[in-house]
């Protein structure tokens, strides 16, 4: 009977692995309009064709402030290769703080203010900062980080996505 038990365990393991892989599938980035500090706007549709990092953050979040130089360095490293960044300040962050932060640190990428909370809600009801999404060229979310990402791992993922058709 061990062979029957072994087969059942193998089938059960295969079924679990199949379910786990299905849960890892990509999902479409939600339709959103990002209102940028310069008054212009960008939509999720505008991101197609580029690999994009969407970072939900707040000026009051120490981890967000600490990771921002690495987000800038990542942007600078890949911006000429089809990569973009949108930093989305949370609804509770005073706009004047966000503007001051972006100007004093010379953030080189797009900074948006989610003054209604609708963008954070659309992206999975984001409450914790930092929360970062990586979106591929087709507009699919391929990775979500809650907390600061491992930037070496993030760079490998970005390079892989940039190399993809």
C-alpha positions as CSV (number, residue, x, y, z in Angstrom):
1,X,0.0,0.0,0.0
2,X,2.9,2.5,0.3
3,X,2.8,3.0,-3.4
4,X,-0.9,4.0,-3.3
5,X,-0.2,6.4,-0.4
6,X,2.9,7.8,-2.2
7,X,0.8,8.4,-5.3
8,X,-1.9,10.2,-3.3
9,X,0.6,12.4,-1.6
10,X,2.3,13.2,-4.9
11,X,-1.1,14.1,-6.5
12,X,-2.0,16.2,-3.4
13,X,1.4,18.0,-3.7
14,X,0.9,18.6,-7.4
15,X,-2.6,20.0,-6.8
16,X,-1.3,22.4,-4.1
17,X,1.6,23.5,-6.3
18,X,-0.9,24.1,-9.2
19,X,-3.1,26.3,-6.9
20,X,-0.1,28.2,-5.7
21,X,1.1,28.9,-9.2
22,X,-2.4,30.1,-10.2
23,X,-2.4,32.5,-7.3
24,X,0.9,34.0,-8.5
25,X,-0.6,35.1,-11.8
26,X,-0.2,38.6,-13.1
27,X,-3.1,41.1,-12.7
28,X,-3.9,44.1,-14.7
29,X,-2.9,47.4,-13.1
30,X,-6.1,49.2,-12.1
31,X,-7.3,52.0,-14.2
32,X,-6.2,55.1,-12.4
33,X,-5.4,58.8,-13.0
34,X,-2.4,60.1,-11.2
35,X,-2.5,63.9,-10.5
36,X,1.1,65.1,-10.7
37,X,2.6,68.0,-8.7
38,X,2.9,70.1,-11.9
39,X,-0.9,69.9,-12.3
40,X,-0.8,67.4,-15.2
41,X,-2.1,63.9,-15.0
42,X,-1.0,60.5,-16.1
43,X,-3.2,57.4,-16.4
44,X,-2.4,53.7,-16.0
45,X,-2.9,53.4,-19.8
46,X,0.0,55.9,-20.3
47,X,2.3,53.4,-18.5
48,X,2.0,50.8,-21.2
49,X,5.2,50.2,-23.2
50,X,7.4,50.9,-20.1
51,X,8.3,49.0,-17.0
52,X,7.0,51.2,-14.2
53,X,7.5,51.3,-10.4
54,X,4.4,52.7,-8.6
55,X,5.4,53.6,-5.0
56,X,2.8,54.6,-2.4
57,X,4.6,56.6,0.2
58,X,4.2,59.5,2.8
59,X,6.5,62.2,4.1
60,X,5.8,61.0,7.6
61,X,6.9,57.4,6.8
62,X,10.5,56.9,7.9
63,X,11.0,53.8,5.8
64,X,9.6,55.7,2.8
65,X,12.0,58.6,3.3
66,X,14.9,56.2,3.9
67,X,14.3,54.2,0.7
68,X,13.7,57.3,-1.5
69,X,17.5,57.7,-2.5
70,X,17.5,54.1,-3.7
71,X,14.3,54.7,-5.7
72,X,16.0,57.7,-7.2
73,X,19.1,55.7,-8.0
74,X,17.0,52.9,-9.6
75,X,15.2,55.5,-11.7
76,X,18.5,57.1,-12.8
77,X,19.9,53.7,-13.7
78,X,17.0,52.5,-15.9
79,X,15.2,55.6,-17.1
80,X,16.9,55.6,-20.5
81,X,16.0,51.9,-21.1
82,X,12.2,52.1,-20.9
83,X,11.7,52.4,-17.2
84,X,9.6,54.9,-15.3
85,X,8.6,55.8,-11.7
86,X,5.5,57.3,-10.2
87,X,5.6,58.2,-6.5
88,X,2.1,58.5,-5.1
89,X,1.8,60.4,-1.9
90,X,-1.0,59.2,0.4
91,X,-4.2,61.1,0.9
92,X,-3.3,62.1,4.5
93,X,0.0,63.6,3.5
94,X,-0.2,67.5,3.4
95,X,0.4,68.6,-0.2
96,X,2.8,71.3,0.9
97,X,5.0,68.6,2.6
98,X,5.0,66.5,-0.5
99,X,5.9,69.5,-2.7
100,X,8.7,70.5,-0.3
101,X,10.0,66.9,-0.1
102,X,10.0,66.5,-3.9
103,X,11.7,69.9,-4.5
104,X,14.4,69.7,-1.7
105,X,15.4,66.2,-2.7
106,X,15.1,67.0,-6.4
107,X,13.1,63.9,-7.1
108,X,13.6,63.2,-10.9
109,X,10.5,61.2,-11.5
110,X,6.8,61.8,-11.5
111,X,5.2,62.6,-8.0
112,X,1.5,62.4,-7.6
113,X,-0.8,63.3,-4.7
114,X,-3.7,61.0,-4.1
115,X,-5.8,63.7,-2.4
116,X,-9.1,61.7,-2.6
117,X,-7.6,58.3,-1.7
118,X,-9.1,56.7,-4.8
119,X,-5.8,55.7,-6.3
120,X,-4.7,53.9,-3.2
121,X,-8.1,52.2,-3.0
122,X,-8.0,51.1,-6.7
123,X,-4.5,49.6,-6.1
124,X,-5.7,47.2,-3.5
125,X,-6.8,49.6,-0.8
126,X,-3.2,50.5,0.1
127,X,-2.9,51.5,3.7
128,X,0.7,50.6,4.6
129,X,3.6,52.7,3.3
130,X,5.7,52.1,1.5
131,X,3.8,49.8,-0.8
132,X,5.5,49.4,-4.2
133,X,4.2,47.8,-7.4
134,X,6.2,46.8,-10.5
135,X,4.2,46.9,-13.7
136,X,5.4,45.4,-16.9
137,X,5.2,46.8,-20.4
138,X,1.8,45.3,-21.0
139,X,0.3,47.0,-17.9
140,X,0.4,43.9,-15.7
141,X,1.4,44.0,-12.0
142,X,4.2,41.5,-11.6
143,X,5.4,42.2,-8.1
144,X,4.1,44.0,-5.0
145,X,6.4,45.0,-2.1
146,X,5.0,46.1,1.3
147,X,7.9,47.7,3.1
148,X,11.2,48.6,1.5
149,X,12.1,46.2,-1.4
150,X,15.4,44.3,-1.7
151,X,16.9,46.6,-4.3
152,X,19.2,44.0,-5.7
153,X,16.2,41.7,-6.3
154,X,14.2,44.6,-7.7
155,X,17.0,45.5,-10.2
156,X,17.1,41.9,-11.4
157,X,13.4,42.0,-11.9
158,X,13.5,45.3,-13.7
159,X,16.3,44.1,-16.0
160,X,14.3,40.9,-16.8
161,X,11.2,42.9,-17.6
162,X,13.0,45.4,-19.7
163,X,14.6,42.6,-21.7
164,X,11.2,41.0,-22.4
165,X,9.3,41.9,-25.6
